[in-house]
Amino acid sequence: MTTNTNGRPPEAVYIHIPFCTNKCFYCDFNSYVLKDQPVMDYLEALDREMEQTVKNTPPGVIKTIFVGGGTPTVLKPDEMAYFLKSVRTHFPNWDKDIEFSMEANPGTTDIDKLTVMKEGGVNRVSFGVQAFQNELLTGIGRIHNVDDVYRSLENARAVGLNNLSVDLMFGLPNQTVEMLGESIRKALELDLPHYSIYSLKVEENTLFHTLFNKNKLPLPNEEDELQMYLLLMSSMKEAGYNQYEISNFAKPGMESRHNITYWRNEDYYGLGAGAHGYVGRQRHINVKGVNPYVEATRKGLPRLDAYPITEAEAMEDFMMVGLRMHEGVSNEAFQAQFGRSIEDIFAKSLHKMLHAGLLEHEEGTYRLSKQGILFGNDVFAEFVGALTEV
């Protein structure tokens, strides 16, 4: 039996539903096209994994649940109802203000399905919109169109789901700064509590990677991509949204509490094929394929790999993920987790980043400067291996 690093049992749950209607051209997530997949077998396997997990590591009061994918909303209403009942059965003790998020694709959320989701406890939905130009959506392999976005949000509100977020992307093939500006304007007109806006990364094992290597991926140049990010930050600020993390913007109090769990390097269960979890300073990754995962759950926990995180690695992780947030990392939180001061451990890296003007420091807290936000990866890289190489 394991408990977590601060002595409390885990209070956050991530669950992976690996099915999608189709594979987007940029996606390297563990996901599989839905056709002919054994969906009910998978949901029963998830139920078994939940049962074994809570036996092995009993949960605390659950504060956040996040269902990602794939596209969890490709589940049919009866499958969704079965899945949500499993979650409630094995994690029965919910905080009264639980944040229960589910990712959704526009076009996969009719009223019936959203009703089942709401009745099953889901109270926050994150829609993968990506852009408000149909030609860009087609060019990245999305199967929804802009009309689907409006209809899906209308359906969600109709069943009483109002804590909604949309994802947008920038740096897409053939996207201009003006196009991003239009997407941001249209997204802000929706008046949602939360927006996640990411730059495209060309990942290995994707169609985009193949095209990129053949010089056939018409990406914006670096200058345009920088202008996109600056436009995005100024537009969101002007509209009253806090940039509480490098790629995330929220109305005050509407930040994604589940993601903040990751950025604070706190414990969470990771359930489902290919899911990652972090409990008691031990990380694990599950078996990835659908059928191998189903089989593995019949024999025990479906682990592909599990390994302890050394204190040095945990300290590095704390800095890398914590500095993504606007609030930065505090000496107090570092000391609470590790019993030592942040300056004792990272004096050299902190001094270097402060001197470069990429970090700022006040009252025991380090955070990215305005310039640091633009060069975040350089700052995070400074802490990768800073201790483990010694």
C-alpha positions in Angstrom: 0.0 0.0 0.0 1.4 3.4 -0.9 0.6 6.9 0.4 1.8 10.1 -1.2 4.7 12.4 -0.4 2.8 14.7 1.9 1.2 11.8 3.8 -2.2 12.4 2.2 -3.8 9.8 -0.1 -4.2 11.0 -3.8 -7.0 13.4 -4.4 -6.9 13.7 -8.2 -7.8 11.1 -10.8 -6.9 11.0 -14.5 -8.7 8.4 -16.7 -7.9 7.7 -20.3 -10.5 6.8 -23.0 -8.3 6.0 -26.0 -11.0 6.0 -28.8 -11.5 8.7 -31.5 -13.5 9.0 -34.6 -10.3 9.6 -36.5 -6.6 10.4 -35.9 -5.7 14.1 -36.2 -2.6 14.8 -38.2 -0.7 16.3 -35.3 -1.7 13.8 -32.6 0.8 11.5 -30.9 -1.5 10.6 -28.0 -2.3 7.0 -27.2 -5.5 6.9 -29.3 -7.2 4.5 -31.7 -9.9 4.9 -34.3 -13.2 3.7 -32.8 -14.4 1.5 -35.6 -14.4 -2.2 -34.5 -12.9 -1.5 -31.1 -14.0 -3.6 -28.1 -15.4 -0.6 -26.2 -17.4 -2.4 -23.5 -14.4 -4.8 -22.9 -12.3 -1.7 -22.4 -14.7 -0.1 -19.9 -14.9 -3.3 -17.9 -11.1 -3.5 -17.9 -11.1 0.1 -16.6 -13.5 -0.9 -13.9 -11.1 -3.7 -12.9 -8.2 -1.4 -12.8 -10.1 1.1 -10.6 -11.0 -1.7 -8.2 -7.4 -2.9 -7.9 -6.0 0.6 -7.7 -8.1 1.7 -4.8 -7.4 -1.6 -3.0 -3.7 -0.9 -3.4 -3.8 2.8 -2.7 -7.0 3.9 -1.0 -8.2 7.3 -2.2 -8.7 10.4 -0.1 -11.5 12.9 -0.7 -11.4 13.3 -4.5 -11.1 16.9 -5.5 -10.6 16.6 -9.3 -11.3 14.0 -12.0 -10.2 14.5 -15.6 -11.3 12.2 -18.4 -9.0 12.6 -21.5 -8.3 10.7 -24.6 -8.7 10.1 -27.5 -12.2 11.6 -27.4 -14.1 10.4 -24.3 -17.4 11.7 -25.9 -17.3 9.0 -28.6 -18.8 6.7 -26.0 -22.5 6.0 -26.6 -24.9 7.2 -23.9 -25.2 3.7 -22.3 -21.4 3.2 -22.4 -20.9 6.6 -20.9 -23.4 5.8 -18.1 -21.6 2.5 -17.3 -18.3 4.3 -17.2 -19.4 7.1 -14.9 -21.1 4.6 -12.6 -17.7 2.7 -12.3 -16.0 6.0 -11.4 -18.6 6.8 -8.7 -18.4 3.2 -7.3 -14.6 3.1 -6.9 -14.1 6.7 -6.0 -17.2 7.4 -3.9 -15.9 10.1 -1.6 -16.1 13.4 -3.6 -15.3 16.8 -2.4 -18.4 19.0 -2.4 -16.7 21.3 -4.9 -15.3 18.5 -7.1 -14.1 19.6 -10.5 -15.0 16.7 -12.9 -13.8 17.5 -16.4 -14.2 15.6 -19.6 -12.6 16.3 -23.0 -15.0 16.5 -25.9 -14.9 17.0 -29.6 -17.5 19.3 -31.2 -19.9 17.1 -33.1 -19.7 14.2 -30.6 -21.9 15.8 -27.9 -25.7 15.5 -28.5 -28.2 16.4 -25.8 -28.7 12.7 -24.7 -25.0 12.1 -24.1 -24.5 15.4 -22.3 -27.4 14.6 -20.1 -25.8 11.3 -19.1 -22.5 13.1 -18.4 -24.2 15.6 -16.2 -26.2 13.0 -14.3 -23.0 11.0 -13.8 -21.2 13.9 -12.1 -19.3 15.6 -15.0 -19.5 19.4 -14.3 -16.8 20.8 -16.6 -16.3 20.1 -20.4 -13.3 21.0 -22.5 -13.9 21.2 -26.2 -11.1 20.6 -28.7 -12.0 23.5 -31.1 -8.5 24.3 -32.4 -9.5 27.0 -35.0 -12.5 28.9 -36.3 -11.6 28.4 -40.0 -13.0 25.3 -41.6 -10.1 25.1 -44.1 -7.6 25.1 -41.2 -9.6 22.4 -39.4 -9.6 20.2 -42.5 -5.9 20.8 -42.9 -5.1 19.4 -39.4 -7.4 16.4 -39.8 -10.3 17.5 -37.6 -13.7 16.2 -38.6 -15.8 18.9 -37.0 -16.6 22.3 -38.5 -17.2 25.7 -37.0 -21.0 25.2 -36.9 -20.5 22.0 -34.8 -18.7 24.2 -32.2 -21.6 26.5 -31.7 -24.1 23.6 -31.6 -22.0 21.6 -29.1 -21.7 24.6 -26.7 -25.4 25.3 -27.0 -26.2 21.7 -26.2 -23.9 21.7 -23.1 -25.5 24.9 -21.8 -29.0 23.4 -22.5 -28.4 20.6 -20.0 -26.9 22.9 -17.4 -23.2 22.5 -18.1 -21.7 26.0 -17.9 -18.2 25.4 -16.8 -16.8 25.1 -20.3 -13.4 25.5 -21.9 -12.2 25.4 -25.5 -8.8 24.5 -26.8 -7.3 26.6 -29.7 -4.0 26.1 -31.5 -1.6 28.4 -33.2 1.4 27.9 -35.5 -0.8 25.6 -37.7 0.0 25.0 -41.3 -1.2 27.9 -43.5 -2.4 29.8 -40.4 -1.7 33.6 -40.5 -1.6 36.0 -37.5 -4.9 37.5 -38.8 -6.5 34.0 -38.8 -5.5 33.5 -35.2 -6.8 36.9 -34.3 -10.2 35.9 -35.8 -10.2 32.6 -33.9 -9.5 34.4 -30.6 -12.2 37.0 -31.3 -14.8 34.3 -32.0 -13.7 32.3 -29.0 -14.0 35.3 -26.7 -17.5 36.1 -28.1 -18.5 32.8 -26.5 -17.7 34.3 -23.1 -16.4 31.1 -21.6 -14.7 30.8 -18.1 -11.6 29.2 -19.5 -9.4 28.9 -22.7 -6.4 26.7 -23.4 -4.3 27.9 -26.4 -1.3 25.8 -27.4 1.3 26.1 -30.1 1.6 23.2 -32.5 4.4 20.9 -31.8 5.4 18.5 -34.6 5.7 15.2 -32.8 7.3 12.0 -34.1 5.0 9.2 -35.3 2.4 11.7 -36.8 1.5 12.5 -40.3 2.7 16.1 -39.8 6.2 14.8 -38.8 6.4 12.8 -42.1 5.3 15.9 -44.1 7.7 18.1 -42.1 10.6 15.8 -43.0 9.7 16.0 -46.7 9.5 19.8 -46.4 5.8 19.7 -47.2 4.4 21.3 -44.1 3.7 25.0 -44.6 4.2 26.3 -41.0 4.3 30.0 -40.1 7.8 31.4 -39.7 9.2 32.1 -36.2 8.5 35.8 -36.3 4.8 35.2 -37.1 4.6 32.5 -34.4 6.0 35.0 -31.9 3.4 37.6 -33.1 0.7 35.0 -32.6 1.7 34.4 -29.0 2.0 38.1 -28.2 -1.4 38.7 -29.8 -2.9 35.9 -27.9 -1.6 37.2 -24.5 -2.7 40.8 -25.1 -6.2 39.8 -26.4 -6.9 37.5 -23.4 -5.6 40.1 -20.9 -7.7 42.8 -22.5 -10.8 40.6 -22.2 -10.2 40.1 -18.5 -8.6 36.6 -18.4 -5.7 35.7 -16.2 -2.8 33.9 -17.9 -2.4 31.5 -15.0 -0.1 29.2 -16.9 1.9 29.5 -20.1 -0.9 28.2 -22.4 -4.0 28.6 -20.1 -6.3 31.6 -19.5 -9.2 31.8 -17.0 -11.6 34.2 -15.4 -10.7 34.6 -11.8 -11.4 31.4 -9.8 -12.1 29.3 -13.0 -8.6 27.9 -13.4 -8.3 24.1 -14.2 -7.7 22.7 -10.7 -6.8 19.3 -12.1 -4.0 20.6 -14.3 -2.8 22.7 -11.3 -2.3 19.3 -9.5 0.2 18.4 -12.3 1.9 21.8 -12.2 2.4 21.6 -8.5 3.9 18.2 -8.8 1.2 16.6 -6.6 0.0 13.0 -6.6 -2.7 11.7 -9.0 -4.0 8.3 -10.1 -3.5 7.5 -13.8 -6.0 4.9 -15.1 -6.6 3.4 -18.6 -4.4 2.3 -21.5 -1.2 4.2 -21.7 -2.1 6.5 -18.8 0.6 7.9 -16.5 0.2 8.2 -12.8 2.3 9.6 -9.9 1.7 8.3 -6.3 4.1 8.3 -3.4 7.0 9.5 -5.5 6.5 6.7 -7.9 5.6 7.2 -11.5 3.9 4.5 -13.6 2.8 4.1 -17.2 0.2 1.6 -18.2 0.2 -0.9 -21.1 -0.8 1.1 -24.2 -2.7 -1.1 -26.7 -6.4 -1.6 -26.1 -6.5 -5.5 -26.2 -3.2 -5.9 -24.3 -4.5 -3.5 -21.6 -7.8 -5.4 -21.3 -5.8 -8.7 -20.9 -3.4 -7.1 -18.4 -6.2 -6.0 -16.1 -7.3 -9.6 -15.7 -3.9 -10.4 -14.0 -3.4 -7.4 -11.8 -2.4 -3.7 -12.3 -1.8 -3.2 -16.1 1.6 -1.7 -15.7 4.0 -1.3 -18.6 6.6 0.3 -16.3 6.7 1.7 -12.7 9.7 3.4 -11.2 10.6 5.4 -8.1 11.5 9.1 -8.6 14.6 10.1 -6.7 14.4 13.2 -4.5 16.7 15.0 -7.0 14.4 14.2 -9.9 11.3 15.3 -7.9 13.0 18.6 -7.1 13.8 19.2 -10.8 10.2 18.3 -11.8 8.9 20.6 -9.1 10.8 23.5 -10.7 10.0 22.6 -14.4 6.3 22.2 -13.9 5.8 24.9 -11.2 7.5 27.6 -13.3 4.8 27.1 -16.0 2.4 28.8 -13.7 2.1 32.5 -13.4 2.3 32.2 -9.6 5.7 30.5 -10.0 7.4 28.4 -7.3 7.6 29.3 -3.7 10.3 28.5 -1.2 7.5 27.6 1.3 6.0 25.0 -1.0 9.4 23.6 -1.9 10.4 23.4 1.8 7.1 21.7 2.6 7.8 19.0 0.0 11.5 18.5 0.5 12.5 20.0 3.8 15.2 22.2 2.2 15.3 25.7 0.8 15.0 26.2 -3.0 18.1 28.5 -3.0 20.2 25.8 -1.3 19.4 23.4 -4.0 19.2 25.5 -7.2 21.3 28.6 -6.4 23.4 28.4 -9.6 20.4 27.9 -12.0 18.3 30.5 -10.2 21.1 33.1 -10.3 21.8 32.4 -14.0 18.1 32.8 -15.0 17.6 35.9 -12.8 20.8 37.4 -14.4 19.4 36.6 -17.9 16.2 38.5 -17.0 14.1 35.3 -17.6 13.1 34.9 -13.9 12.0 37.4 -11.3 12.0 37.0 -7.6 10.0 38.5 -4.8 9.3 37.4 -1.2 10.5 33.8 -1.6 8.8 33.2 -4.9 10.4 32.7 -8.4 8.3 33.2 -11.5 8.9 33.7 -15.2 9.4 37.4 -16.3 7.6 38.8 -19.3 10.6 37.8 -21.4 10.8 34.4 -19.6 7.3 33.6 -20.7 8.5 33.9 -24.3 11.5 31.7 -23.6 10.0 29.3 -21.1 11.6 26.2 -22.6 15.0 27.7 -22.1 14.2 28.3 -18.4 12.8 24.8 -17.9 15.8 23.2 -19.7 18.0 24.9 -17.1 16.5 22.7 -14.4 16.5 19.4 -16.4 19.3 17.3 -15.0 20.6 20.3 -12.9 21.0 17.9 -9.9 21.1 14.5 -11.5 24.1 15.3 -13.6 26.2 16.3 -10.6 
